[in-house]
Amino acid sequence: MRIGIAGVTGRVGRLLVEEVRTAGCTLSGGTTRQLGQMKESSLSGSLSGVPLFADMAELATVSDVVIDFTHVDTVITHGQILAKHGIAWVLGTTGLAETQQKVLRSVSEQIAVVYAPNFSPGVALVRRLALMMGRALPADSYDAEIIERHHRQKVDAPSGTALAIGESVAQGRGVVLSDVRESGRDGHCGARRDGAIGFSAVRGGQIVGEHELVFTSAEEEITLIHKAFDRRVFATGAVRAACWVQGHTPGLYGMEDVLGLPPL
């Protein structure tokens, strides 16, 4: 299987190169915005010998699956190109607006797409537990709060993973997250709304990613915590998803599908 990597010279892209090779797959190449400043012969380390391409259209012609951790602004263009070429897509970009989500759903009718805001197996399990807890713990008795911590360079808040965990809680409660979401409390903001799902974001240093889901009632507190120590866990999970998605029918899949978790 030929796996292409969008944004191959980035921090996660370089880890993906190593994980593709470890998995025994063929690395078909990668895209980079720095192509004009780089030559394949000058690449060293994990990028040595990696074919570089200027854009997704070129990469698609030599790939069976493309892993994409680039930028939210590229989602629509990349999705349309991969759908045109019939190439499976593993997408890990976060912060998608409704327009981009709509295109993602449309593209998944033409090709197999694995979309996850976080490719860690642990986070997939936390989301599953969050859904179960949201279903089991009544919103009028248990307040739900999600606290996430990331490195100082992260540009979106709450994180895509935090929002995904919140979506799982909301699904378990049978509500729409946007209707009950509370974040950015400041000043005299009033008492907490009944049934609200709260979000807090911490930014500092080089924290890879930490997510904490807390359910609190008058009598008890239940906490789920996931901590990523190394970005490699995201790359390993994404390559696992790429190996899984090849040959699947068009559709929008998640890490729960890749891990083989039964539907709830």
Secondary structure, 3 states (H helix, E strand, C coil): CEEEEECCCCHHHHHHHHHHHHCCCEEEEEECCCHHHCCHHHCCHHHCCCCEECCHHHHHCCCCEEEECCCHHHHHHHHHHHHHHCCEEEECCCCCCHHHHHHHHHHCCCCEEEECCCCCHHHHHHHHHHHHHHHHCCCCCCEEEEEEEECCCCCCCCCHHHHHHHHHHHHHHCCCHHHHEEECCCCCCCCCCCCCEEEEEEECCCCCEEEEEEEECCCCEEEEEEEECCCHHHHHHHHHHHHHHCCCCCEEECHHHHHCCCCC
